[in-house]
Amino acid sequence: MQRPWQMKYWLEESQGQSFHRRLTNQLVRDIQAGRLQPDTMMPGSRALAAELGVNRKTVQLVYEELESQGWLVTKPRRGTFVACVLPEQDLSAENLALVNGVTQPRLPSALMRSMSEVAMTAEYGVPVANDGIPDDRLIPYEVLSRAYRRAIIHASRLAKLGYGDPRGTTELRSAVRNMLTMDRYMKVSMAQVCIVRGSQMGIYLSSRLLNPENGVMVFEERCYPPAMAAFESNGFQIVRCKLDKHGLDTTALKRILEHHQVAGVFTTPHHQYPTTVTMSMERRLMLLKLSKIHHFAVIEDDYDHEFHFESGPIPPLASLPGSENVIHIGSMSKVFAPGLRLGYLVADERWIDRAAQEVMLIDRQGNTLTELAVSDLMEAGEVKKHIRKVRKCYESRRNFAARMFQQVFGDQVRFDLPAGGMALWIDISKLTADQSFNISELKQYQFERCDAGEKSELSHIRFGFGALNEDEIRESVNQLASVLR
């Protein structure tokens, strides 16, 4: 296999030091800094000597010294590699100063071991809980790789790798439109679809489409923080609206409308973030009615529509009568993985045209190959097939996570089994009423505080089960129990 890039080396001039010592110190610095990663193949002694203009024997002596110190290893018939286990913790203070070129205080060995163990646990241990991301281990990699290969061939033959439409490729916009028509009850045209790099970009574009001079933005009292931050960054004042087990409280919204000019309402009606509740049909229709009467936009973040487990999903706001003021945001990130960075914005043509202008200012257009590959999979039915498969998996994980919380905590916690999504919203107030916690131990969770007299207590926690298999769910629930108890 050819190396994509040739590693370059630059040696600092240092009076009184031999070339042998300078090269030794530089290689150690590169390894410590991460420029030379563990198991990286080093250049052959002959090649490195030619690059540096020195005798090959000098390079061989440097390699031998670093191997004796544990920085490098030689593999028969393969070459010299950076060691997978590095010797930093065993260096004396004098050697550390020699390598770094400065005198530094040495960390206690116990502290260094502790730091190493923490890093190892985070990288190789049981995954911590999350707020509801998908499991990228479930991605059909072979199917996806074949789609990318077809996309490359298709794009190169038809010269489609130049600058294109900022709204996205025709192929993916058509595939999204067909999906929305067939699966989401939405009647939209190609001109009403704009492809974005994930739902967060769709949210930010929405904040650019509205004008803060036209009024405040209304968010549910519990909401997705990055969405609120996007609107605040564009000058909007935020007003919170009451939320209950039926979703956004439209009666409370009416009271807000009596006292504020409202530019828009942001909501996650399908599986509300973070509480997972589903907005009732009565409130959906009332929200749309109010939007027409008071002329405000409704931003519908439908981030995990595909993963509804109980009967059929309720139709999106954008599919209902009176939805002219709805900006609908969807994502492919929950279907495959966030790293694909694919989402879509669906709205009236005038808003999509303005969104395209904003895209031109941000990044010009999306990733043509990814859009072509995913559109290929959507039209071939592979995306639908994958959704059916992982929906069953996530439903099973939801049920298992619920059983684990009941088994480990009993009646010390309360929660309603969500109709869909990838997380549980757990009431932990019984456990936290008379205790204080180190919040850093809960940083992997979305949690909520409540005021109780003079102190603030943890009230709820959002436990994501989507990216965890059953063994990992069991371990994560037990870890959470050890913190809360």
C-alpha positions as CSV (number, residue, x, y, z in Angstrom):
1,M,0.0,0.0,0.0
2,Q,1.3,3.4,-0.9
3,R,1.7,6.1,1.8
4,P,-0.6,9.0,1.0
5,W,1.9,11.5,2.5
6,Q,5.6,11.5,3.2
7,M,6.4,12.6,6.8
8,K,8.8,15.6,6.9
9,Y,11.3,16.2,9.7
10,W,12.8,19.5,10.7
11,L,15.6,19.6,13.3
12,E,16.1,22.7,15.5
13,E,19.6,24.1,15.5
14,S,21.1,23.7,19.0
15,Q,24.6,24.6,20.0
16,G,26.6,21.9,21.6
17,Q,24.4,19.1,20.5
18,S,25.4,16.5,18.0
19,F,23.2,15.6,15.0
20,H,22.5,12.2,16.7
21,R,21.1,13.9,19.8
22,R,19.0,16.5,17.9
23,L,17.4,13.8,15.7
24,T,16.7,11.6,18.8
25,N,15.1,14.5,20.7
26,Q,13.0,15.6,17.7
27,L,11.6,12.1,17.1
28,V,10.7,11.8,20.8
29,R,9.0,15.2,20.7
30,D,7.0,14.2,17.6
31,I,5.8,11.0,19.3
32,Q,4.9,12.9,22.5
33,A,3.0,15.6,20.6
34,G,1.0,13.0,18.6
35,R,2.5,13.9,15.2
36,L,3.9,10.3,15.1
37,Q,1.0,8.2,16.3
38,P,1.4,4.7,18.0
39,D,2.0,2.0,15.4
40,T,3.0,4.5,12.7
41,M,5.6,3.1,10.3
42,M,8.8,5.0,10.4
43,P,10.7,5.7,7.2
44,G,13.5,3.3,6.3
45,S,17.0,4.3,7.6
46,R,18.3,4.7,4.1
47,A,15.3,7.0,3.1
48,L,15.5,9.1,6.2
49,A,19.3,9.5,5.9
50,A,18.9,10.6,2.3
51,E,16.3,13.1,3.3
52,L,18.4,14.6,6.1
53,G,21.7,14.4,4.2
54,V,23.5,12.3,6.8
55,N,25.1,8.9,6.9
56,R,22.7,6.0,7.1
57,K,24.6,4.6,10.2
58,T,23.6,7.7,12.2
59,V,19.9,7.1,11.6
60,Q,20.4,3.4,12.5
61,L,22.0,4.4,15.8
62,V,19.2,6.8,16.6
63,Y,16.6,4.1,15.8
64,E,18.4,1.6,18.0
65,E,18.6,4.0,20.9
66,L,14.9,4.9,20.7
67,E,14.0,1.2,20.5
68,S,16.1,0.5,23.6
69,Q,14.2,3.3,25.4
70,G,10.8,1.9,24.3
71,W,9.8,4.6,21.8
72,L,10.2,2.4,18.7
73,V,9.8,-1.3,17.9
74,T,11.2,-3.3,15.0
75,K,9.0,-5.8,13.4
76,P,10.8,-8.5,11.3
77,R,10.3,-8.2,7.6
78,R,8.0,-5.2,8.1
79,G,10.1,-2.3,9.4
80,T,10.4,0.1,12.3
81,F,7.2,1.4,14.0
82,V,6.3,3.8,16.8
83,A,5.6,1.7,19.9
84,C,1.9,1.2,20.9
85,V,2.8,1.6,24.6
86,L,4.9,4.6,25.2
87,P,7.4,5.1,28.0
88,E,6.6,8.7,29.1
89,Q,5.7,7.6,32.7
90,D,9.1,6.0,33.1
91,L,11.2,9.0,32.1
92,S,13.2,10.7,34.8
93,A,12.9,14.4,35.3
94,E,16.3,14.9,33.7
95,N,15.3,13.0,30.6
96,L,12.0,14.9,30.3
97,A,13.9,18.1,30.4
98,L,16.3,16.8,27.8
99,V,13.5,15.7,25.5
100,N,11.5,18.9,25.8
101,G,14.4,21.3,25.9
102,V,13.1,22.9,29.1
103,T,13.0,22.1,32.8
104,Q,9.5,21.0,33.8
105,P,8.0,19.8,37.0
106,R,7.4,16.1,37.0
107,L,3.9,14.8,37.7
108,P,3.6,12.2,40.4
109,S,3.6,8.8,38.9
110,A,0.3,7.9,40.6
111,L,-1.3,10.9,39.0
112,M,0.1,10.0,35.6
113,R,-1.3,6.5,35.9
114,S,-4.7,7.9,37.0
115,M,-4.8,10.1,33.9
116,S,-3.8,7.2,31.7
117,E,-6.5,5.0,33.1
118,V,-9.2,7.6,32.7
119,A,-8.3,8.0,29.0
120,M,-8.2,4.3,28.5
121,T,-11.6,3.8,30.0
122,A,-13.1,6.6,27.9
123,E,-11.7,5.1,24.7
124,Y,-11.9,1.3,25.3
125,G,-14.4,0.9,28.2
126,V,-18.1,0.6,28.2
127,P,-19.7,3.6,26.4
128,V,-21.2,6.1,28.6
129,A,-24.9,7.0,28.3
130,N,-25.8,9.6,25.8
131,D,-28.9,11.8,25.0
132,G,-30.2,9.6,22.3
133,I,-27.7,9.2,19.4
134,P,-27.9,6.3,17.0
135,D,-25.6,3.3,17.1
136,D,-23.2,3.6,14.2
137,R,-22.3,-0.1,14.6
138,L,-25.7,-0.9,12.9
139,I,-24.8,1.0,9.7
140,P,-24.9,-1.4,6.7
141,Y,-21.3,-0.5,5.7
142,E,-21.1,-2.8,2.7
143,V,-24.3,-1.4,1.2
144,L,-23.2,2.2,1.9
145,S,-19.8,1.6,0.4
146,R,-21.2,0.2,-2.8
147,A,-23.5,3.2,-3.0
148,Y,-20.5,5.5,-2.7
149,R,-18.7,3.6,-5.5
150,R,-21.7,4.0,-7.8
151,A,-22.0,7.7,-6.9
152,I,-18.3,8.3,-7.8
153,I,-18.7,6.6,-11.1
154,H,-22.0,8.4,-11.8
155,A,-20.6,11.8,-10.8
156,S,-17.4,11.4,-12.8
157,R,-19.2,10.2,-16.0
158,L,-21.7,13.0,-15.9
159,A,-19.3,15.7,-14.6
160,K,-21.3,16.3,-11.5
161,L,-18.4,17.1,-9.1
162,G,-18.3,20.8,-9.9
163,Y,-20.3,23.6,-8.3
164,G,-24.0,22.7,-8.1
165,D,-27.3,23.8,-6.7
166,P,-26.9,25.2,-3.1
167,R,-30.3,23.5,-2.3
168,G,-28.7,20.1,-2.9
169,T,-28.5,17.6,-5.7
170,T,-31.6,17.0,-7.8
171,E,-31.4,13.3,-7.0
172,L,-31.5,13.6,-3.2
173,R,-34.1,16.4,-3.2
174,S,-36.3,14.1,-5.4
175,A,-35.7,11.1,-3.1
176,V,-36.6,13.2,0.0
177,R,-39.7,14.6,-1.7
178,N,-40.8,11.1,-2.6
179,M,-40.2,9.9,1.0
180,L,-42.2,12.8,2.5
181,T,-45.0,12.2,0.1
182,M,-45.2,8.5,0.7
183,D,-44.2,8.2,4.3
184,R,-45.0,11.5,6.0
185,Y,-48.3,12.5,4.2
186,M,-46.6,15.8,3.0
187,K,-47.4,17.2,-0.4
188,V,-44.3,19.1,-1.4
189,S,-42.5,20.1,-4.6
190,M,-38.8,19.9,-5.4
191,A,-38.7,23.7,-5.0
192,Q,-39.7,23.3,-1.4
193,V,-36.8,21.1,-0.4
194,C,-33.3,22.2,0.6
195,I,-30.6,19.7,1.7
196,V,-28.6,20.7,4.7
197,R,-25.7,19.3,6.7
198,G,-27.7,17.9,9.6
199,S,-30.7,19.3,11.5
200,Q,-28.6,21.8,13.4
201,M,-27.7,23.6,10.2
202,G,-31.4,23.5,9.3
203,I,-32.2,25.1,12.7
204,Y,-29.6,27.8,12.2
205,L,-30.9,28.6,8.6
206,S,-34.4,28.9,10.1
207,S,-33.1,31.5,12.6
208,R,-31.7,33.4,9.6
209,L,-35.0,33.2,7.7
210,L,-36.9,35.0,10.5
211,N,-36.4,38.6,11.6
212,P,-35.9,39.3,15.3
213,E,-37.6,42.7,14.7
214,N,-40.8,40.9,14.1
215,G,-41.0,39.5,17.6
216,V,-39.7,37.0,20.1
217,M,-39.1,33.3,19.6
218,V,-41.1,30.9,21.7
219,F,-39.5,27.7,22.9
220,E,-40.9,24.9,25.1
221,E,-39.9,25.3,28.7
222,R,-37.6,22.3,28.3
223,C,-35.9,22.3,24.9
224,Y,-32.9,21.5,22.8
225,P,-30.2,24.0,24.0
226,P,-28.3,24.2,20.6
227,A,-31.5,25.2,18.9
228,M,-32.2,28.1,21.4
229,A,-28.5,29.1,21.1
230,A,-28.9,29.4,17.3
231,F,-31.8,31.8,17.5
232,E,-30.2,33.8,20.3
233,S,-27.0,34.2,18.2
234,N,-29.2,35.9,15.6
235,G,-30.6,38.4,18.0
236,F,-33.9,36.8,19.1
237,Q,-35.3,37.2,22.6
238,I,-36.5,33.8,23.9
239,V,-39.8,33.3,25.8
240,R,-40.5,29.9,27.3
241,C,-43.9,28.2,27.0
242,K,-45.3,25.6,29.4
243,L,-45.0,21.9,28.5
244,D,-46.9,18.9,29.8
245,K,-47.6,15.3,28.9
246,H,-49.5,16.4,25.8
247,G,-46.6,18.5,24.5
248,L,-46.5,22.3,24.1
249,D,-49.4,23.9,26.0
250,T,-51.3,26.0,23.5
251,T,-53.4,27.6,26.2
252,A,-50.2,29.0,27.7
253,L,-49.1,30.0,24.2
254,K,-52.3,32.1,23.8
255,R,-51.3,34.0,27.0
256,I,-47.9,34.6,25.6
257,L,-49.5,36.0,22.4
258,E,-51.5,38.4,24.4
259,H,-48.3,40.0,25.8
260,H,-45.7,39.5,23.0
261,Q,-45.3,39.9,19.3
262,V,-44.2,36.5,18.2
263,A,-42.0,35.8,15.2
264,G,-41.9,32.1,15.6
265,V,-42.4,29.0,17.7
266,F,-39.8,26.2,17.9
267,T,-41.1,22.8,18.8
268,T,-40.2,19.1,18.7
269,P,-43.7,17.6,18.5
270,H,-43.0,14.0,17.6
271,H,-40.7,13.1,20.5
272,Q,-40.2,16.2,22.5
273,Y,-36.6,17.0,23.4
274,P,-35.7,16.1,26.2
275,T,-39.0,14.8,27.7
276,T,-39.9,12.4,24.8
277,V,-43.6,13.3,25.0
278,T,-45.7,13.4,21.8
279,M,-47.8,16.5,21.0
280,S,-51.5,15.6,20.8
281,M,-53.4,16.1,17.5
282,E,-55.7,18.7,19.2
283,R,-52.7,20.9,20.1
284,R,-51.1,20.4,16.7
285,L,-54.1,21.8,15.0
286,M,-54.5,24.6,17.5
287,L,-50.8,25.6,17.1
288,L,-51.3,25.8,13.3
289,K,-54.5,27.9,13.8
290,L,-52.7,30.3,16.0
291,S,-49.8,30.6,13.6
292,K,-52.2,31.8,10.9
293,I,-54.1,34.2,13.1
294,H,-51.0,35.8,14.6
295,H,-48.8,35.4,11.5
296,F,-45.8,33.6,13.1
297,A,-43.7,30.8,11.8
298,V,-43.6,27.3,13.3
299,I,-40.2,25.6,13.3
300,E,-40.9,21.8,13.4
301,D,-37.7,19.8,14.3
302,D,-38.7,16.3,13.4
303,Y,-35.3,14.8,14.3
304,D,-36.2,11.2,14.8
305,H,-39.5,10.6,13.0
306,E,-38.5,7.2,11.8
307,F,-38.3,5.6,15.3
308,H,-41.8,5.6,16.6
309,F,-42.7,2.2,18.1
310,E,-46.3,2.5,19.2
311,S,-48.8,2.1,16.2
312,G,-48.4,4.6,13.4
313,P,-46.6,8.0,13.9
314,I,-48.8,11.1,14.2
315,P,-48.5,13.1,11.0
316,P,-46.0,16.0,11.1
317,L,-47.3,19.5,11.5
318,A,-46.1,20.2,8.0
319,S,-48.6,17.7,6.6
320,L,-51.7,19.1,8.3
321,P,-54.2,21.6,7.1
322,G,-53.1,25.2,7.7
323,S,-49.4,24.4,7.7
324,E,-48.4,27.2,5.3
325,N,-46.2,28.8,8.0
326,V,-44.4,25.7,9.0
327,I,-40.6,25.2,8.4
328,H,-40.1,21.5,8.7
329,I,-36.6,20.1,9.6
330,G,-35.7,16.5,9.2
331,S,-32.4,14.5,9.5
332,M,-30.8,11.4,8.1
333,S,-28.4,11.5,11.1
334,K,-30.6,9.3,13.3
335,V,-31.1,6.8,10.4
336,F,-27.4,6.2,9.8
337,A,-25.0,8.2,11.9
338,P,-24.4,11.9,12.7
339,G,-21.1,11.8,10.7
340,L,-22.9,11.6,7.4
341,R,-24.1,15.2,8.0
342,L,-27.3,15.1,6.0
343,G,-30.6,16.7,6.8
344,Y,-33.3,18.6,4.9
345,L,-35.4,21.8,5.2
346,V,-38.9,21.8,3.8
347,A,-40.9,25.1,3.6
348,D,-42.6,27.5,1.3
349,E,-40.6,28.3,-1.9
350,R,-39.8,31.9,-0.7
351,W,-38.1,30.5,2.4
352,I,-36.2,27.9,0.5
353,D,-34.9,30.5,-1.9
354,R,-33.6,32.6,1.0
355,A,-32.2,29.5,2.6
356,A,-30.2,28.8,-0.6
357,Q,-28.8,32.3,-0.4
358,E,-27.6,31.6,3.1
359,V,-26.1,28.3,2.1
360,M,-24.1,30.2,-0.6
361,L,-22.6,32.3,2.2
362,I,-21.8,29.4,4.5
363,D,-20.3,26.6,2.4
364,R,-21.7,27.0,-1.1
365,Q,-23.2,23.5,-1.3
366,G,-23.2,20.1,0.3
367,N,-21.3,16.9,-0.3
368,T,-22.3,15.8,-3.8
369,L,-21.0,12.2,-3.4
370,T,-22.8,11.6,-0.1
371,E,-26.0,13.1,-1.5
372,L,-25.8,10.9,-4.6
373,A,-25.0,7.8,-2.5
374,V,-27.9,8.3,-0.1
375,S,-30.4,9.1,-2.8
376,D,-29.4,5.9,-4.5
377,L,-30.1,3.9,-1.3
378,M,-33.4,5.7,-0.8
379,E,-34.7,5.0,-4.3
380,A,-33.5,1.4,-4.1
381,G,-35.5,0.8,-0.9
382,E,-32.3,0.2,1.2
383,V,-33.0,3.1,3.5
384,K,-36.5,1.9,4.3
385,K,-35.1,-1.6,4.8
386,H,-32.5,-0.3,7.2
387,I,-35.1,1.7,9.1
388,R,-37.3,-1.4,9.6
389,K,-34.3,-3.3,11.0
390,V,-32.9,-0.8,13.4
391,R,-36.4,0.3,14.6
392,K,-36.9,-3.2,16.0
393,C,-33.4,-3.0,17.6
394,Y,-34.1,0.4,19.2
395,E,-37.5,-0.7,20.5
396,S,-35.9,-3.8,22.1
397,R,-33.2,-1.5,23.7
398,R,-35.9,0.8,25.0
399,N,-37.7,-2.1,26.6
400,F,-34.5,-3.5,28.1
401,A,-33.4,-0.1,29.5
402,A,-36.9,0.4,31.1
403,R,-36.6,-3.1,32.7
404,M,-33.1,-2.3,34.0
405,F,-34.2,1.0,35.6
406,Q,-37.1,-0.8,37.3
407,Q,-34.8,-3.7,38.4
408,V,-32.0,-1.5,39.7
409,F,-34.0,1.5,41.1
410,G,-37.4,0.1,41.8
411,D,-39.8,2.8,42.8
412,Q,-37.0,5.3,43.5
413,V,-37.3,6.6,39.9
414,R,-40.3,7.3,37.7
415,F,-40.7,7.5,34.0
416,D,-43.3,7.0,31.2
417,L,-42.3,4.5,28.5
418,P,-41.8,6.8,25.4
419,A,-43.8,5.9,22.3
420,G,-40.6,6.3,20.3
421,G,-37.1,7.9,20.1
422,M,-33.8,6.7,21.6
423,A,-34.0,8.0,25.2
424,L,-35.9,7.8,28.5
425,W,-36.8,10.8,30.6
426,I,-36.2,9.7,34.2
427,D,-37.6,11.4,37.3
428,I,-34.8,11.0,39.9
429,S,-36.1,13.6,42.4
430,K,-36.7,10.9,45.1
431,L,-33.0,10.0,44.9
432,T,-31.7,13.5,44.9
433,A,-33.9,15.2,47.4
434,D,-31.4,15.1,50.3
435,Q,-28.1,14.6,48.4
436,S,-25.6,16.7,46.5
437,F,-23.7,15.5,43.5
438,N,-20.6,16.3,41.6
439,I,-22.2,17.5,38.3
440,S,-19.1,16.4,36.4
441,E,-20.0,12.8,37.1
442,L,-23.3,13.4,35.2
443,K,-21.9,15.4,32.3
444,Q,-22.7,12.6,29.8
445,Y,-26.4,13.1,30.5
446,Q,-28.9,15.9,29.7
447,F,-30.2,16.7,33.2
448,E,-32.6,19.1,34.8
449,R,-32.4,21.0,38.1
450,C,-35.3,22.2,40.2
451,D,-35.2,24.8,43.0
452,A,-35.9,23.4,46.4
453,G,-35.7,26.1,49.0
454,E,-32.2,27.4,49.2
455,K,-30.6,24.7,47.1
456,S,-30.9,23.4,43.6
457,E,-31.6,19.7,43.2
458,L,-31.4,17.3,40.2
459,S,-34.9,16.6,39.1
460,H,-34.8,14.6,35.8
461,I,-32.1,12.9,33.7
462,R,-32.3,11.9,30.0
463,F,-30.8,8.4,29.5
464,G,-30.0,7.6,25.9
465,F,-30.1,3.9,25.0
466,G,-29.8,4.1,21.2
467,A,-26.1,3.7,20.9
468,L,-25.8,1.0,23.7
469,N,-26.3,-2.7,23.4
470,E,-27.9,-4.6,26.3
471,D,-24.6,-5.3,28.1
472,E,-23.7,-1.6,27.8
473,I,-27.2,-0.5,29.0
474,R,-26.9,-2.7,32.0
475,E,-23.4,-1.4,32.8
476,S,-24.5,2.2,32.3
477,V,-27.5,1.9,34.5
478,N,-25.4,0.4,37.3
479,Q,-22.8,3.1,36.9
480,L,-25.6,5.7,37.2
481,A,-26.9,4.0,40.3
482,S,-23.4,4.1,41.9
483,V,-23.4,7.9,41.3
484,L,-26.9,8.7,42.4
485,R,-26.7,6.5,45.5
